[in-house]
Amino acid sequence: MERRTFVKLLSTTPLAPALAAGVEAADIPRYRTVTSYAPAAVPGMPGPYPGTVISVKSARCLSPDGLKIHGEVVREMMERGMRTLTGETRTLDAWRQFFRSDDIVGIKVNAGGRPWVVSTPEIVVECVRNLMAVGIRPNQIYIFERFEDQMDDINYAQYLPAGVNIFSAERANQRYSNANYDPNVYVEADFFGEDDTRSNIISLISRKLTKIINIPNMKDHGATGVTGCLKNIAYGGFSNVARTHYRGTSHTLSFVGTLAAVEPIRSRTVLQIMDGLRGVWHAGPFAATLKYVFFPRTIMFGTDPVAIDRLLIDIIEEERKRQGAISIWDRNEKTLDFNNGKRRDEDPNVNIIIREPGHVDFAARLGLGVSDISKIKLQEIEI
């Protein structure tokens, strides 16, 4: 990856995208992005397949009650999805479109919805197996997430070949003085007068990885409306991000896309694999119980995080409608309750924050992908 000798400073708010999205400029915080990394000739987001989403569904991937995952069916879904996305007839050739034997690859998992809605070990294993088939050694592969306690609960290492690295940036949202964040790559913004106004990129991303596979889940989120590809790589790749939403107000509309657009995370995130075997339709991003878990039995493939997340909005919205819950677009302040999320967790018609699902469209206007549903090319496969 080419590295500039001077620091790149983007010291103003992205006003043009904001205004084009119908957002008042005064509502967008002033961002200062600092990075020395230049974009790739073809950045990983939106990548070589902008606006294209392959959705593979199988009733056989889970047991009838949804609690057991059938690994052999997941492998079949993964192979079919990758071949269809790339147009290759051989699965290995599909993976070779994105990866070389000298790549150092990070697999960004989502562990927050443990135990029920996380990046499924069976999907992670398939990624590792195919990376190794390309010629990438186990010690060149990193399974990573921000929080060590979440990763410990899942214990990915038990499913993986010896030598694959497991990396966490911090312990239970208690960082900020350690060396796992890069002091030279960050976005600065003052949202609510907080003391620490910087969000720094994970140093593994900026200093070591050459490619990233992003494996989010199909999840509702109390601040963003949904949490999919964009939020998994953005809020999962930077420190100090929870400060964006407080007592009913959320700046996630603009901050999610702003983080995802920072180099080198934008150029190195080359493949999006959305794990929709299970999902969360309310009280996300967590899933400590099965109360709000549903079972799409689907995996989505693409290089465009915006297109996948735009489809995710409809999936979550339809499930909420089916369950009789208020829309993720509902902006009625009468739905708000600040009691540590307790009422929200008990009642799907209660919010803790005015949600901002418009973050997907905002990210599109930053050039990260296609959000216009009429321009998204969805190919659905059932096996």
N, C-alpha and C positions, 0 to 999 in steps of 0.2 A: 504494500500500500504506500503510495507516494505521501511523503510528509513535508509540509511546508516549513520553512525555517522561521517564519513569522506567525504570530498568533493572529487568528482570524477573529475579528470582533464584529458581531451583529448586534449593534447597541440599541436598536429601535424595535418597537412592536411591529409584527407583521400586519400592518394596517390594511393593505390592499386585500389580502385574503379575508380579513375580518369583515370589511365592508361588503365584499362580494357575497359573503355568507349571510348578510343581513344582521351582522353583529355591530352594536354600537362601539366605536373606537374607544370611548371612555370606559367601557366594560372590560377591555383587554389590558391586562397588566403590561408594564414595560419590561421587556426581556432583554438581557444581554447574554449572548451565547459566545463562549470562548473555546476555541479548539484550534489545533495546528494541523488537523488532518484534512486533506483534500478529498473531494468526492471521487469515486471511481467513474470511469467512462460511462458505465451503465450501473448506476447505484442499485444495490440489492432491493430497495423499495422505491418504486413499484416493480423493478426487475424486468425480465424479458417477457413476462406474460401479464401486462397491465390489464385489469378488468376481467381477467379469466379466473373462474373458480370451478374446480372439479369437486363434486360432492358424491362420496361413496357411502351407501347405506346398506346395512345388512341386519336383518332381524336375528341372525345367528351369532352375532358378535358378543351378545350377552345372554345369560340365562333368562328364562321368562320373567323372573322377578327383578332382573337387572343387576343382581349383586355379584355374579361371577362373570369374568371376562374370558372369552374363548380365544386364546392366542393364535391358533392356526387360522381363524377367520380374520383376525386383525391383520395378520401377515398378508392374506389374500387381498384385503381392502387396501393396504399400503401399496402393494405391488401394482394393483389396477389403477389406483389414483395417480401414482408417479408416472406410469406409462402414458396414461391419458393426458396428463398435464403437458408432458414433454413431446408427445407424439412418437416416442420410441417404442419399438417392438420388444426390446429386452429391458428388464428392470434395471440391470447394472448400467446400461447406457443412459437411462434416465438420470440416475444419480451422478454419472460422469458429466452431465451437462452443468452441474453445479460445483463439483468437488474434484480436486486432484490429490494425488498421494502425499504431496508436501503441505497440504493445508493443515492448519490447527483449527479444529472445529469446536465451537461451543453449541450445546443444545440447551436453549433457554426453556426450562420447564416452568410449570406453575404448580406450586405446592400449597398455596393458601387455602384451597378448598378441601384439605384433608379431613377425614379419610376418603370421602366419597367422590369428590370431583377434583381430581388433580391430573396432571399430565400422566396418562396411564403408562406404567412400566412396560407393558407390552408394546406400545408405540415407540417408546424411547429405545427399547431393545432392538426393534426393527431398524430404527435409524442407525444405531451403532453397528449392527450387523452389515448394513449396506455400505456404511462408510469404510468399514474394514475391508469389504469386498473391493472397494475402489483402490485400496492399498494404504489407507490411513491407519497408522498403528494405534493401539489402545491409548498409549500415553500422549497422543496428539488430540484426544477427545476429552472435552470437559462438559459434564452435566452441571449446570449452574443455576442458582437462584439467589435472591438476596438474603433470606433468613435461614440460619443454620438449624434452628429448632424445628422449623417446618420440614426441612430436608431430612432431619434425623427421624422424624415420625414416619416418613415414607420408606427410607432406607433403600434408595435406588441401587446401592452397591451390591446388594444380594442378588440382583437380577442380571448384573452386567459382567462381561469378561474381566479378568484381572488386568489391572493397569489403567483402566478408564478412570479419569480424575473426577472427583465430586467436589464442587466448590460452592461455598457460601460466603457472601460479603460481610455479613454481620450477624450477631446473635440477637434475635427477637427485637429488631428495630432499636438497637442500642449501639449505634456505630460511634460517633462520627469522627473519632480521632485515629482510627486504624489506617493501615496502609492499603486497604483493599479498594479505595476510591482514588481516582486520579486527580490531583490538585490542579492540573493544567487543562482539564476539559470539564466545563460546567456550564450551567445556565443559572443566571442570577435574576431574581425577581423578589420584590417585597409584596406579599399577598395581604397579610393582616398585621404588619408591624412586628413580625417574628425576629428573633435575634439572629438566627442563621438563615440567610437569604440565598444560599447557594445549594444547588443540587449537582453533585459531582458524578461523573460516569464511573462505573466499576472498572478498575484498572485492568482486570482480565480482558475486558472488551477492547480497551484502547491499546494495550501494550502487548498482548499475546495473540489473541484470536485473529484468524484471517477470514473465517466464515462463521455464520451463525444460522442455526435452525431454530425457529420460533414455534413452540408447541403450547399454545394457550388452550383454554377450555371455553365451552359455551356457558357463560355465566352472566347473571344479573349483577349490577353493582349499584350501591346506594348513592354514589356521587356521579358516576359517568353514565348511568343507565344500563350499559353493558360493559363487560370487560373481556376483550378478545385479543386479537393480534397486536393492535396498537398499544394498548395499555400494558400488556404483558412484557413487551420489549422496552417500553418507555419507562413506566414506573418500576418495572423489574430490573432496569439497567442503571438506575440513578439512585443516589441517596436523597434523603430528606424531602420526600415527595408528598407525604400525608398532610403536610402543612397547607396544601392547596384547597382543602375543604374544611369549613368550620362553621358550626351553628347555623346550618341551613344554606350557606353560601358555598358555591363550588367554582373554582377557576380551572377545573379540569377541561372545560370546553376548548381552551386554547393551549393549555400546558401539555396535554398528552401528545398532540401533534408536534409541538415545539421540541419536546425531548426526542421524539422518534426521528426528527429531521436532523439531529445533530450528527456530524461526522465524528468517528467512523461508524457509529451504530447503524446509520442509514445504509451505507454502502456494503457493510459486512453481513447484514441480515438478508440472506439470499433465498430462504425457503420458509414458507408458512404452512404448518400442518396443524389445523385446528382439531383438537380432540373433542368430538361431540358424542362420544359413547354415552356419557352421562352429562347432565347439565344442571344448572341451578336457576330457577325462575324467580326467586325472591330471596332477600336477605343475603345476597352474595356480597363479597366474593367467597364467603365461607360456606361450609357444608358439614358441620359437625354432626348433624342428624340427617335423616332422609326426608324430613318434613317438606322441604321445597325442592327436592331432587326430581328431575324427570329424565327420560331415557330416549334421546334422539337417535342413538345407535348409528351415528354418522361420523365420518372423518372428511374434512375439507382440505383441499390442496390448492396452493397458488404461490405466486411471488408478490402479489398485491395485498397488503394488509387491510387497506381501506375497503376493497371490494368484499373481502370475506367478512369484515366487521359490519358492513352495510347489510349483508344478508343475515348476520347474527341479530341485528336489531329486530328484524321481522320475526325471527325464530323466537326470541324471548318475548316480544310483544304478543305474538299469537298464543304462546303458552300462558302468559298472564291473563289474556282475554279468556282463554279456555277455563282458567281457574277462577275467573270472576274478580281478578285484581285490577287495580287502577293501572292506567297506562304509564310506561316509563317516561312519556312526554308530559305527564301531568305536572303543572307548575302552580297548583293551588297551595298556598302557604298553610291552609287549614289542615293539610295532610301531615304537616311536620310535627315531630316530637323529638326532643333532645335528650330523653332519659336514657342515655347510654345505649340506644338501640333496642332497649327491652321491648317497648311496644311495637316497634318495627318488626322485630323478630317474631312476635306473636300474631301480628295482623298485617297481611299483604296490602292493605289499603292505607298503611302509614309509611311515611318517608322520614328519613333523618336529614336529608339535604334535598334541595331542588336539583333534580338530576340533569345531566348535560349530555344526552346522546348525540347532540349536534357536534360533539368532538370528532365524530367520524367525517362529517362533511368538512369541518375545519381542516382536518388533516389532508383531505383531498385537495383543498385549495392551497396547501403548502407543497403540492406536487408529489405526495406520497402514494397516490393511487386514485382509483375511480369510485366515486360515491353515487353517481347518477344511476339509479336502478335500471333505467332503460338502456344503459350502455354496458352493463355487466353481462358477460357471457358465462352463464351458468350451465354446466353439463352435469346432469344427475345420473348416477349409475346405481343400480341395485343388484346385489349379488347374494 
